[in-house]
Structures are given as C-alpha cells and as structure tokens.
C-alpha cells in the first residue's frame, strides 16, 4: 500500500486481479492434507512454496490455532409451488426461530407472501411469510419429525457458484471438526486438516481453540460500492466459549501466537476481544468488516485459502499483510499454478521469517 496516499487500498478496484478460470478448483483433493501451502511473511511480503503438512514446521509449541467448528447445512431446497407445480428454490440463510428461516428464493417475483412451496412430495412444506432486507424471505416450515433429519434427506449442499461440478461426498464440504449446524458455506481453510494431523499438532504442544461462526452468504457477496468503507457486511451468529477464550488468553499470556484458521475464525475473535486483546466468553451477531487500516487486537497469523477478486475476504488478508504484498503473492500463486478458492490450496500469513 502506498503510504503517501490516504485512500490507497480503500477503493474496491484496488483489489482486482486476473485469474485464469482453469485455476478455480472444481473438486476437493482425494487427500485433504495434500494441498499446497504458500508461506507469506506479513511484514516483508516474502513468499515460499510448500505443501500443507509443512505447516507443522512453522508452528511453535504453545501457539494457539483457532478453528471454526460450524457445520454446513444442506441449505438448498428444490421444490414446487403448491398451486401451479412450477419449480421453486428456497435457500436457507439464518434461523430466526424454531421453524422460521430467513431465506433466498427463486424465482423471487413468483414467491410472494402467502405462497406455499412443497418439497419431497410433501415431506416438507414452506409458507412464505414476509419479504425482508435485500428481498430475502421469511419462510415458515411444516413437517413431521425432526427438521434437521428432513433437511438432511431433502437438502443439497450449498456450493459456491464458481464450482460447477457436482460434489460426490457431502462430507468433503465439511471440516473434520464440524460440530454445530448453521452455516450456508464452509470455513474452507479448515478443509485441509485431517484428524490425524490435528492430533499430531496437539501432541507437539500446539493449543487448539474452537469457536463458532455460522457463515452466511454475505461473506462472499461482491463489494458493489466504489469506496470500500461504504460496504455493509451482513451479520453472522457467533459463539466463543469460556474454554476457547481461556485457551487464547493463555497463549497470549505466555507470549505465544494466536493463529486463526480461516477468515471466519479471525472475524470471530476480533469481534469478541477487547482493546487489549483479552478474550471473554460471548455469543451474538457480528458484522465486523476488516480492511486495510484495521488494528488487529489478538490475531498474529492466518491460515487461509486464496480469495475472489474485489471480495471482503481479500480486503481482510490485505489488512493483515498489506495489499501490495498480497497481490504480489497472488501473482506468484497464479504463475505457479496454485488452485484457488474453496477447494483450492492454502496460504499461511506468518509473522516469522523463513
């Protein structure tokens, strides 16, 4: 970022780059941990090519990995309108109360309040109750049994639009430590970990802290304003337990690093930490938007995937490592044919030299 310009890095166009389509990963690797890893020094911008399992060499005993243990729900429901039999799609975004969800619907013009949609020959029914912000709909579901079981039977995994291949195994869009249902998208930096690798890291003295942020589609929405500061993030539900807060605080007290696995973990702990970087148990909703100029309160390093041009996630990593460093690292990754986005390779933004 140019230090002589107060607006450098605050225009959406500052975060553009050209990505060859063939570098967008369409399928997960057979072995989760077989991906590549690009090291990026957040201060110098230096890069180095590695494989994911090399991460172990760049962690130190006492460091704390912060992981998001949300589970992706099969949020995409394909059905028909009760009155006409016309196709209709309901995409679950956020649970508002027991059987009422905020959703995206298609076709929007045809699904007005009062409309009923049937899924799975009547196993699940939905009534459109209200139109809310951004044209989203509040939908009330009716069914017999347990909603989660019905959803698991009828719903499809909500893969991002840039993935055109069909997912053969639903579990490959879940982390191995996914625990709490609620996300419309996976915290994809965590997809690289196997249980064996996590056990190995823990045995070597690495602390693990699990937080929960239910990822909404707002995280991936393109920034449509010219000035980054005018973009509004959608809120997402989070929870930080006492155990997680204590683990992170202990690492800090010992002079060790807090290393976030994914932007969602980072946004969670930065939402909860006080100005001194101290964590407390908390739950609620956050719409924190991190872009260059942000002062990090608790995060030292970040393990993350490669992000879309002009996205809030690219702005976040630029806040941690500098926009020019990140764009240069991405240029290197493109030259070296790294795989991009959700099923792609990882990068480790570190505060240590290598």
N, C-alpha and C positions, 0 to 999 in steps of 0.2 A: 504494500500500500504506500502511496506517495505521502510523505509526511508534510509536504508543503501545501496540500490541499485538504481542507476540512471536509469536503464532500466525497473524497476518494473512497470507493467501496460502499457508498450509500445509494448508488444507482443500480437498479436491477440489471441493467445491461452490462455492468461491471463483472457479472457472474456468468457470462456466456462462454461456451466453448463448443467446438465441433466434435461430435463423437460418431465414428463410423458405426452404422447400425449393427454390423456383424459382431461388435464387441459387447452388445447387450446380451447378457447371459439369459438363455431361454429355459435352461434346465439346471437343477441342482447337480453337483458332482456326486458320483456314487459314494465316495468317502467324504463326509462333511469337512474333515480337517485337512483335505488335500489341496485346498485353495492356496493361492499365492498371497504374500504379505509384502506390502511396500512400507518400509520404515520412512518416516518423515520427522526430521527434527523441527520442533515448533518454533525454535528461535533462529536457526540458521537456514532452514529450508532444505538442508542436505537430505538426499534420498538414497535408499539402498534396497536392492531386490532380495527377497527371502521367500520362504514357504511358511504357511501359517504356524506349524508346530515350532518354528524357530522363535516364536513369541516368548517361549519359556526362558530363553537366554537373556531377554531384555526386561524381565521382571525380577524384583529383588524380594527376599524373604521379608515379610511384614507389609508389603504393598497390599492394597485392597482393590480387588476387582468388584465393580458394581454392576450387577446384571438385572435386567428387567424380566421378571418371571410371569408376565402376562401370557395368556393363551389366545390365539386367534380363533374366533368362532366362524363356522361355515355360514357367513353372513349374507350370502347371495341366494335369494329365494326366487325361483321361477314358477309362475302360476298363471291363472287365467281370471279375467273378470267374471264375476258370478252372473251378471245379467246378459253379457254378449258372448262370453267364451273367448274374447280377444286376449292375446298374450299380455302378461304384465310381469314386471320385475320389481321386487322390493329388496332393498339393500339395508341391512341393519347397521346403524351408526352408534347409537348410545341408548342404553336402557334408562327410561325416565321413571318408571315404576314397574311393579311386578310384570304386567302383561302389555305395557305401553312402551313403545320404542320410537326414538327419532330415526327416520329412515330417508334414504333417497329412493325415488320411484321412477319407473319408466313404463309407458310414456307419461310424462308429467301432466300434459294437458288433459289426458283422459282420466286421471286418477284424482278426482276431486273429493273433498269431504263428503262422507256418506257412501262412497264406493266400496264394494266388498270384493276381495280377491281370494281365490281358493287355491291351495297348494296340495299336491299329493292326493288327488281325488277326495279332498275334504278332510284329510288328516289334520290340516292346519288352515284356519281361516283368518283373514285380516280385514279390519274395517278402518278406512282412512278417516281420522277424526278431525284433523286440523292441519292447516298449512302454516309453517313457522319460518324462521330466518333462512334465507337463501333458497326458498322454495322447498325445503325439506318438509316431510310429512310426519305427523304423529300418528302412529298406527296402533290399534289395539288388537291383540291376537286372542283367538279362542281355540281350544284343543282339548283332548283328553290325555291325561297322564302328566309327564314331566316335560316342560318346554325344551330343555336342553337336549333331551333324548329325541324329541320330534325334530328339532333343528338339525341334529347330527345326521338324522335319516334323510332329510329333505334338502338341506342347505349345501351350497358349493363354497369352496374356499375362495376368498376374495383376492385373487392375484392381481397385481398392478396391470394397467392397460398395455404396458410395453412388453409384457410376457404373453405371447400368443400360443405357446404350446400348452397342452393340457397336462396338469400335474398328475402323475401316476400314483403318488403316495401322499395322502393328506399330511402325514407327519413330517414331510420334508419342508413344509412351510410353518413348522413349529420348532422352537428351540427344545433341546433335550430336557431343560429345566422349566418349561412352561407349566404353570400351575393354576392361575386364576383366569377364568373365562372373561372376555370382554373386548378384545382388540379386533379392529377391522383390517389390520395389516400387521405383519410380523416385525418384531425388532430384529432386523436382519443381520446385524453384526454378530448376534448370538448364534446364528445358524451354523457357524464354523466349529463350534465346540462339540466334542463328544463327552460322554460321561467319564470315560477313561482319562481324557486329557484334563478335565476339571479336577478329578480325584488326584491326578499326578501333581497339578499345581498346588492343590491344598496340602498335599503331603510334603511339598517342598517349602511350606511356610507362607504361601500366598493366602491372604484373607479373602473370603467371598461374602459379599453383602447383596442380598436380594431385595430389590424394590419393585413396585408395580406401577406401571403407567399403561393404561389401556389406549392403544394407539388409534387415533381417528384418521379419517381420510384427509382432514385439514392439513396434516403434516406434509402431505405430498401435493397439495394444490399448488399450481403455479402462482408466482407473485405477479399480479396484474397491474400493479402501480409502478410508476417510473422511479419514485423515491421509496427506497426500502423502508424508511421509517413510517410510511403511511399504511404498510401492510398490517392487516389484523389477523392474528392466529386464532383458530378455533380452540376452545377449551377441551382438555382431556382429563379424565379422572385418574388420580394417583393415590398411592398409599406407601408410607415409609413406616415400618415397624420399629419398636424400641430396639430390637436386636440389630436391625440394619443400621440404625442411627448410631448405636453404641460401637459397632464394628468400624464404621467410617471414622468416628471421633477418635477411637483408639489408634487407628493408623496415623491420623494427623498428630495426635499427642506424642507418638513415637517418632515423629519426623519422617514417616513413610509416605508413599504416594497414593493418591486416590485416582484409580484408572477406570474410567467409565467404558463399559461395553455397549456401544451404540449411543446415538444422539438422544434416544428416549430416556435412558438411564441418566445421562448428563442433565437433561432438562428437568428431570425429577429432583435430583439432589440440589441443583442450583435454585429451584423453586422453594425448597424447604430450608436450606442453610441460612443462618443469619449472616450479618455483615462480617463477622469474624470467622466464617467458615464452619461454625458449630451446627451440627445436625440435631434435630429433635424428632420424636415420633409425630407423624402428621398424616392427614388424609384430606382430600378435597379435589378441587379442579385447578388446573394451571393453563394459562395461555401465554406463558413466557416465550418471548421471541428473542433469540440471541443472534446478534450480528456484530461486525467489527465496531469496536468501541466499548463492548461489554467487558466488565471487570469480573473475572471468574472468582468465586468465593471459596470453592472447595475442590474443583476438578484440576488435576495436574496433567493427565494424559487421556487420550481417547483412542479406542479401537473402533473402527467404523468401516463401512463399505464405501464405494465410490457413488457420488450423488448426482442427481439430474442437474443440467444447466439451469441457472436462474431460480434455483429452489431455496427454500428457507434452510434446508439441511446443508447446502453448500455454503450458505452465509454463516451458519453456525461453526463449521470447521474452519472457515476463514477467520472468524473471531478468535479462535484458539491458536492458529498457526500463521495468520497473515494471508491476505487474499493472494498476493503475488506468489508466495511460497506454495499455496495450494494449487493455483492454476499451473505453475511450473511442474509440480508433482503430477498433476493430471495429464499434462502434456507428455511427460515421461511415461506414465502408465499407458497412454494410448500408443506411443511408439513401441513399447514393449509388449503390446497386445494383452494387457490385463483385461479380465472380464468385469463388466460394470453392472451396477445396480443390485437388486435384491438377491439374486442367486450368484452374484459375482464374487470377485476377490476382495480382500480386506486391506486396510492400511492402518498402521499404528503410529499415531501422532504422539511423539515422546518428548520429554524434556531433557533427556540424556543424549550425550554424543555417542556415536557408534562407529 
